[in-house]
Amino acid sequence: MRSTRVAEILSVISDRGGEQGTLPTRLCAECLAVLPVSGVGVALMTADGPSGVVLAATDGRARQLEELQFALTEGPCVVASNSGSPVLQPDLAAAGSARWPRFGAAALDAGVHAVFAFPLRVGAIRVGVLDLYRDTPGPLTAPELADALAFADAATSVVLHLQDHAGHGSDDPALTGPIDSQAKVHQATGMITIQLGVSLAEALLRLRAHAYASGQTVSAVAADVVDRRLRFDGEPGTTTQRDRS
């Protein structure tokens, strides 16, 4: 099952230790080692598109192509994030330049002939994108595609883990219970959306802001929301997160 493979990937990158780089860096390195690709990048995305933040890349060329898509707001990572579906372009020379004229030309000039972009999402909330680059054209096989999807799920867990522990001084690389944590954050975000009548992206921002202000992790605050100990709309009988603006 894919969840089992995701757990394996998280275990491998957690066991390698901090001396080998950040979790996103280790994930990209493991993906490069396992799949028949020439470069890997993980970047953050927002509801408005690319955030301009590259979390990790296996080399300078992969990082350059990630940043180029941000600058152009064009390319497979942008389409993957907007659509919520993988974008598989096995032959940039044949079709990529027509679809993304500026990015396609730049990628080919850099020696990249195939790109596979996988959206990192929690429900409808955009988290980021995992991009795989290859020097030679050709599709991923079915087993390779399944593994790439597992790496995308693992990358989503990594990003959420980092966001959950940002500002709380945690340097523990272990990702305990990442799938459960994702589900609870997703559920809490949906509840806040209904309570406040805001978008999913705004609800997630409110959830993170409350976690930061209260010195808790995002998953802990999400648990309070899901268990109805915390509401964001001021219903009597619960703790309320008031607008601090």
C-alpha positions as CSV (number, residue, x, y, z in Angstrom):
1,M,0.0,0.0,0.0
2,R,1.1,3.6,-0.7
3,S,0.8,4.6,3.0
4,T,3.3,1.8,3.9
5,R,5.8,3.1,1.3
6,V,5.3,6.6,2.6
7,A,6.1,5.4,6.1
8,E,9.3,3.7,4.8
9,I,10.5,6.9,3.1
10,L,9.9,9.0,6.2
11,S,11.7,6.4,8.3
12,V,14.7,6.4,6.0
13,I,15.1,10.2,5.9
14,S,14.5,10.5,9.6
15,D,17.2,7.9,10.5
16,R,19.9,9.6,8.5
17,G,20.3,12.4,11.1
18,G,20.6,16.1,10.9
19,E,24.3,16.0,9.8
20,Q,23.1,15.1,6.3
21,G,21.0,18.2,5.8
22,T,17.4,19.1,6.4
23,L,14.5,16.8,6.1
24,P,13.5,18.2,2.6
25,T,17.1,17.9,1.5
26,R,17.2,14.2,2.6
27,L,13.9,13.5,1.0
28,C,15.1,14.9,-2.3
29,A,18.4,12.9,-2.1
30,E,16.5,9.7,-1.4
31,C,14.1,10.4,-4.3
32,L,17.0,10.9,-6.6
33,A,18.7,7.7,-5.4
34,V,15.5,5.6,-5.9
35,L,13.9,7.0,-9.1
36,P,15.5,7.2,-12.6
37,V,15.7,11.0,-12.6
38,S,18.5,13.5,-12.8
39,G,17.2,16.2,-10.3
40,V,14.6,16.7,-7.6
41,G,13.2,19.9,-6.1
42,V,10.6,20.7,-3.4
43,A,9.0,24.1,-3.3
44,L,6.2,25.8,-1.3
45,M,3.0,27.0,-3.0
46,T,0.2,29.2,-1.8
47,A,-3.4,29.8,-2.9
48,D,-2.1,32.5,-5.2
49,G,0.5,30.3,-6.8
50,P,4.3,29.8,-6.3
51,S,5.6,31.3,-3.0
52,G,9.1,31.7,-4.3
53,V,10.5,29.4,-1.6
54,V,12.5,26.4,-2.7
55,L,12.8,24.1,0.3
56,A,15.4,21.8,-1.2
57,A,16.9,20.8,-4.6
58,T,19.5,18.1,-5.4
59,D,21.7,20.5,-7.4
60,G,22.0,24.0,-8.8
61,R,20.2,23.2,-12.0
62,A,17.1,21.8,-10.2
63,R,17.0,24.8,-8.0
64,Q,17.4,27.1,-11.0
65,L,14.4,25.5,-12.7
66,E,12.3,25.7,-9.6
67,E,13.1,29.4,-9.2
68,L,12.5,30.0,-12.9
69,Q,8.9,28.7,-12.7
70,F,8.3,31.1,-9.8
71,A,9.7,34.0,-11.8
72,L,7.7,33.1,-14.9
73,T,4.6,31.8,-13.1
74,E,4.7,29.2,-15.8
75,G,5.7,25.5,-15.9
76,P,4.6,22.1,-14.7
77,C,4.8,22.9,-11.0
78,V,2.4,25.8,-11.4
79,V,-0.1,23.7,-13.4
80,A,0.2,20.8,-10.9
81,S,-0.5,23.1,-7.9
82,N,-3.4,24.8,-9.6
83,S,-5.0,21.6,-10.8
84,G,-4.2,19.4,-7.9
85,S,-3.1,16.7,-10.3
86,P,0.3,15.4,-11.3
87,V,1.7,16.9,-14.5
88,L,3.7,14.4,-16.4
89,Q,5.7,15.7,-19.4
90,P,7.9,12.9,-20.7
91,D,9.2,14.8,-23.7
92,L,9.7,18.6,-23.4
93,A,11.1,18.9,-26.9
94,A,7.9,17.4,-28.4
95,A,5.3,19.3,-26.4
96,G,6.7,21.2,-23.5
97,S,7.9,24.2,-25.4
98,A,4.5,24.7,-26.9
99,R,2.8,24.4,-23.5
100,W,5.3,26.5,-21.6
101,P,7.2,28.5,-24.2
102,R,9.7,30.3,-21.8
103,F,10.1,27.5,-19.2
104,G,10.3,24.8,-21.9
105,A,13.0,26.5,-23.8
106,A,15.0,27.2,-20.7
107,A,14.7,23.7,-19.4
108,L,15.8,22.2,-22.8
109,D,18.8,24.6,-22.8
110,A,19.7,23.3,-19.4
111,G,19.7,19.7,-20.7
112,V,16.4,18.7,-19.1
113,H,14.1,16.7,-21.4
114,A,11.4,15.4,-19.1
115,V,9.6,16.9,-16.1
116,F,7.2,15.3,-13.6
117,A,5.5,17.6,-11.1
118,F,3.4,16.3,-8.2
119,P,1.2,18.6,-6.1
120,L,1.6,18.5,-2.3
121,R,-1.9,19.1,-0.9
122,V,-4.0,18.7,2.3
123,G,-7.5,18.4,0.8
124,A,-7.9,21.5,-1.3
125,I,-5.1,23.4,0.5
126,R,-2.0,23.9,-1.5
127,V,1.2,23.1,0.4
128,G,3.9,22.7,-2.3
129,V,5.1,20.7,-5.3
130,L,7.6,17.9,-5.8
131,D,9.4,18.2,-9.2
132,L,11.4,15.5,-10.8
133,Y,13.7,16.4,-13.7
134,R,15.4,14.0,-16.2
135,D,18.0,14.5,-18.8
136,T,16.5,11.9,-21.2
137,P,12.9,11.8,-22.5
138,G,10.5,9.0,-21.7
139,P,7.7,8.3,-19.3
140,L,7.8,6.9,-15.8
141,T,6.8,3.2,-15.6
142,A,3.8,2.3,-13.5
143,P,5.9,1.2,-10.5
144,E,8.1,4.3,-10.8
145,L,5.0,6.6,-10.9
146,A,3.6,4.8,-7.8
147,D,6.8,5.5,-6.0
148,A,6.9,9.1,-7.1
149,L,3.4,9.5,-5.7
150,A,4.6,8.0,-2.4
151,F,7.5,10.5,-2.3
152,A,5.0,13.3,-2.9
153,D,2.9,12.1,0.1
154,A,6.1,11.9,2.2
155,A,7.1,15.5,1.1
156,T,3.6,16.7,2.2
157,S,4.2,15.2,5.6
158,V,7.7,16.8,5.8
159,V,6.3,20.3,4.9
160,L,3.5,20.0,7.5
161,H,6.0,18.7,10.1
162,L,8.2,21.7,9.5
163,Q,5.3,24.2,9.6
164,D,4.0,22.5,12.8
165,H,7.4,22.9,14.6
166,A,8.4,26.3,13.2
167,G,9.2,28.7,16.0
168,H,8.9,26.0,18.7
169,G,12.6,25.1,18.9
170,S,12.1,21.6,17.8
171,D,15.0,19.8,16.0
172,D,13.6,16.3,16.3
173,P,13.7,14.8,12.8
174,A,11.3,11.9,13.7
175,L,7.9,12.3,12.0
176,T,5.7,10.4,14.3
177,G,2.1,9.9,13.1
178,P,2.4,12.2,10.1
179,I,-0.7,10.8,8.3
180,D,-2.9,11.2,11.4
181,S,-1.6,14.8,11.9
182,Q,-2.4,15.7,8.3
183,A,-5.9,14.4,8.6
184,K,-6.6,16.3,11.9
185,V,-5.1,19.6,10.5
186,H,-7.3,19.1,7.4
187,Q,-10.4,18.5,9.4
188,A,-9.8,21.4,11.7
189,T,-9.1,23.7,8.8
190,G,-12.5,22.7,7.3
191,M,-14.2,23.4,10.6
192,I,-12.6,26.9,10.9
193,T,-13.7,27.6,7.3
194,I,-17.3,27.0,8.2
195,Q,-17.1,28.9,11.5
196,L,-15.6,32.0,10.0
197,G,-16.9,31.8,6.4
198,V,-13.4,32.2,5.0
199,S,-11.3,30.3,2.4
200,L,-9.4,27.1,3.3
201,A,-6.1,28.9,2.9
202,E,-7.2,31.7,5.2
203,A,-8.5,29.1,7.8
204,L,-5.1,27.4,7.7
205,L,-3.4,30.7,8.3
206,R,-5.6,31.4,11.3
207,L,-4.9,28.0,12.7
208,R,-1.1,28.5,12.3
209,A,-1.3,32.0,13.7
210,H,-3.2,30.8,16.8
211,A,-0.6,28.0,17.3
212,Y,2.3,30.5,17.1
213,A,0.6,33.0,19.4
214,S,-0.2,30.3,22.0
215,G,3.1,28.5,21.9
216,Q,1.5,25.3,20.7
217,T,2.0,23.1,17.7
218,V,-0.4,23.3,14.8
219,S,-1.4,19.7,15.4
220,A,-2.2,20.4,19.1
221,V,-4.4,23.3,18.2
222,A,-6.1,21.3,15.4
223,A,-6.9,18.6,18.0
224,D,-8.6,21.2,20.2
225,V,-10.7,22.4,17.2
226,V,-11.7,18.9,16.2
227,D,-12.5,17.9,19.7
228,R,-14.6,21.1,20.0
229,R,-12.5,22.6,22.9
230,L,-11.7,25.6,20.7
231,R,-13.8,27.6,18.2
232,F,-12.8,30.6,16.2
233,D,-16.3,32.2,16.0
234,G,-17.1,32.9,19.6
235,E,-19.7,30.2,20.3
236,P,-20.5,30.1,24.1
237,G,-19.0,27.3,26.1
238,T,-15.7,27.0,24.3
239,T,-12.4,28.9,24.2
240,T,-12.4,31.4,21.4
241,Q,-9.6,32.7,19.2
242,R,-10.3,36.4,18.8
243,D,-9.1,38.5,16.0
244,R,-5.8,40.1,17.1
245,S,-5.7,42.6,14.2
